[in-house]
Amino acid sequence: MKNNNYFLIRVLFSILCTLPVSCQNSPGVTSNTVGVILNTANSLNGYTLFAVHNETYLINNCGEVVNQWTSKYSGKSVYLLENGNLLRAAEILNPGNIIIPGIGGRIELFDWAGNLLWEYNYSTTIASQHHDIFPMPNGNVLMLAATIINEAEAIQMGRKLLTPPFMQLYNEQILELKPKNSNDADIVWEWNFKDHLIQDFDKTKDNYGVISGNPQRLDVNFLGTTSGGANWLHINSMQYNAELDQIILSSRHMNEIYIIDHSTTTAEAATGSGGTYQKGGDILYRWGNPIVYGQGRIDDQLLFGQHTPYWIEEGYVDAGKIMLFNNGTYRSPGYSEIFVITPPTTSPGEYAYSADNSYGPDEPDHIYTSPIPTDFYSEFVSSAQRLPNGNTLICEGKPGHFFEINAEGNIVWEYINPVGASEILSQGDIPESTSNIVFRAKKYVEDYAAFVGKDITPGLPIEKNPNLESCK
């Protein structure tokens, strides 16, 4: 859906629709090249939220802007809260040498009218927020960050030195922030990957043990898809399950997802005991690439650079299962998929595992991809969201392409982000020549609490010279 042939077809369709022959025999289909491409009665009526550069947009199914927030800083991860406020992660220049795609360093909270209510910078010479944040039910904010482990510390952890010299390694951490004042926060909980490592390289160093016998820990010497650089994990998303009090993480370079316990104290989170599940901050569940913990072969790898795993909400189709966007980055040819998986459990939040084996399931419950798989491909960013009517909203992030599918996999709504690298595109422009990447998209139902008492009168679409044929 992102390749040149796809957009060529759109252009040809546009030309044909200027001829005397009517295009109305394809209900909901437009001649558009950006904005709304398809709009049918089978899509969920709602509002889609996404961020591009310094702007965050909330659009209806016609692509009309219902609200827009402007920041001084570029951003990626955004959430519309039930009170109508917007929580977003923003990118600022790191004063040190933390270099990671998806770097952030700042969190912002705006009200519905776009006024900045709270700001918090976490960007120093040794640490920086990156990629994702998550709004907690208690008003706190979970923040994903990278911190520097120097060479001496890494060696003591059992990390092998590489050629060229290793220099440093990024630890991934989660902080829970309790906002205070207009630009500060208290850190009320903390978890770090560096506390949950295993290695079989040097028995004189920390974390020495049998990797295949300790799946609750991460092999500090497994390089994944990196060549040994500092950004060896690249955690690219973080979501929270309030019912289980668990956090799910996605590691692009390990091609794995991880679930950890949030019910621990900070002290327990640094150990392998304590908390509701009595495993401290150790990994409760992992899936996607059992080679990482010595329990699989290359054919057992199912995840490839995945993004945004999350638990499907109660009351929805497949409630309690995990949905994710499997980018397909490190395979040839590259193609993307949407997975729905059911982690085997012995009780809610307790994950089944047999010694000398890999975590289940062996295969996803459900897989969506394009009829021609390579037509659906985003090697980075992206997301998928189960909707209350059983449909699924997919953000194919690199080409800025959103589409909603029904249970049969048919596309019932389609949109292409019209914001390019340096300008807003006009209807008829081909976005392939620009950068209209979107990190994630999320759809909110019409009766979501954020809209109560708010002016949601639609304005114009984002693109120039819009065509609202699909919404007549």
Secondary structure as GFF3:
##gff-version 3
##sequence-region A 1 472
A	DSSP	alpha_helix	4	16	.	.	.	ID=ss1
A	DSSP	beta_strand	35	39	.	.	.	ID=ss2
A	DSSP	beta_strand	46	52	.	.	.	ID=ss3
A	DSSP	beta_strand	55	59	.	.	.	ID=ss4
A	DSSP	beta_strand	65	70	.	.	.	ID=ss5
A	DSSP	beta_strand	75	80	.	.	.	ID=ss6
A	DSSP	beta_strand	86	91	.	.	.	ID=ss7
A	DSSP	beta_strand	105	110	.	.	.	ID=ss8
A	DSSP	beta_strand	116	121	.	.	.	ID=ss9
A	DSSP	beta_strand	127	135	.	.	.	ID=ss10
A	DSSP	beta_strand	141	150	.	.	.	ID=ss11
A	DSSP	alpha_helix	151	157	.	.	.	ID=ss12
A	DSSP	beta_strand	168	180	.	.	.	ID=ss13
A	DSSP	beta_strand	184	192	.	.	.	ID=ss14
A	DSSP	three_ten_helix	193	195	.	.	.	ID=ss15
A	DSSP	beta_strand	197	198	.	.	.	ID=ss16
A	DSSP	three_ten_helix	211	213	.	.	.	ID=ss17
A	DSSP	beta_strand	218	219	.	.	.	ID=ss18
A	DSSP	beta_strand	235	241	.	.	.	ID=ss19
A	DSSP	beta_strand	246	251	.	.	.	ID=ss20
A	DSSP	beta_strand	256	261	.	.	.	ID=ss21
A	DSSP	alpha_helix	266	269	.	.	.	ID=ss22
A	DSSP	beta_strand	285	287	.	.	.	ID=ss23
A	DSSP	three_ten_helix	290	293	.	.	.	ID=ss24
A	DSSP	three_ten_helix	298	300	.	.	.	ID=ss25
A	DSSP	beta_strand	307	311	.	.	.	ID=ss26
A	DSSP	beta_strand	322	326	.	.	.	ID=ss27
A	DSSP	beta_strand	337	341	.	.	.	ID=ss28
A	DSSP	beta_strand	345	347	.	.	.	ID=ss29
A	DSSP	beta_strand	350	351	.	.	.	ID=ss30
A	DSSP	beta_strand	366	368	.	.	.	ID=ss31
A	DSSP	three_ten_helix	373	375	.	.	.	ID=ss32
A	DSSP	beta_strand	383	386	.	.	.	ID=ss33
A	DSSP	beta_strand	392	396	.	.	.	ID=ss34
A	DSSP	beta_strand	401	405	.	.	.	ID=ss35
A	DSSP	beta_strand	411	416	.	.	.	ID=ss36
A	DSSP	three_ten_helix	431	433	.	.	.	ID=ss37
A	DSSP	beta_strand	441	445	.	.	.	ID=ss38
A	DSSP	three_ten_helix	449	451	.	.	.	ID=ss39
A	DSSP	three_ten_helix	469	471	.	.	.	ID=ss40
###
